[in-house]
Structure formats: C-alpha cells, structure tokens
Amino acid sequence: MKIKKGDTVKIIAGNSKGKTGKVLQVLPKENKVVVEGIAVVSRHTKPSNAHPDGGIIKKEAAIDLSNVQYFDTKGNVSTKVGHKFVDGKKVRVAKKTGNVLDK
C-alpha cells in the first residue's frame, strides 16, 4: 500500500470529492482507509462504560483506497506515489513534485 497512517489525502471520487484529510487508519486486508472528517456516519449506541448515556455517535467510515490520492502539502498538489532508492533505502516519492515522502 502506498498510503500510510498520517498521510494527507485528497478524495477523488464519491460524495466528498475534492476534500482533503488526514489518514487515521489503514485497513490493508480490505483495501480501505479511514480519513479524518470524511464519510462521517451516525451510529446509534446503547449505554456502555465507554458511553454511559448512549445515543447517536458520529464516526468516520472506511472508504476505498481507489477513491483517495496522496496530497503533497509541500507542492500543494495531489499526486501519485512512486518508490525510489535513496542512500540504499527504499522511500516513497511524489511523482509530480519529486519530493521524498518518507523521513
């Protein structure tokens, strides 16, 4: 997977098309990601120790990985992600700008 937790992504398809957000969770087996503030769903919950009052709780749902694209904040552009070897290490690289994404 070329998208990792903490990356900023742009939504390229669906109801939230054009919005950007931070990746909170990556689900590689399902090929999905959870993005902050995107695909928010309402969940009706019973009272529990975590939520003593219960009620309606808003949370982000997972969206398909094919509907997001890496957003390079340095170049301020959405781009594909490639790989390159730098000092003997394989790092992720933004294809449009050439910026190294991994530290």
SULBEL-V382811 format. One record per pair of residues at least 12 apart in sequence whose C-alpha atoms are under 6 Angstrom apart, sorted by the first residue. I is the first residue (numbers start at 1). J is the second residue. Records with the same first field share a line. If there is no record, write none. Layout:
# SULBEL-V382811
I=J / J
This chain:
# SULBEL-V382811
5=23 / 24 / 25
6=22 / 23
7=22 / 23
8=21 / 22 / 71
9=21 / 69 / 70 / 71
10=68 / 69 / 71
11=67 / 68
12=67 / 68
13=67
21=35 / 36
22=35 / 36
23=35
31=65
32=62 / 63 / 64 / 65
33=62 / 63
34=62
39=60 / 61
40=59 / 60 / 61
41=58 / 59
42=57 / 58
43=56 / 57
44=56
79=96
80=95
81=93 / 94 / 95
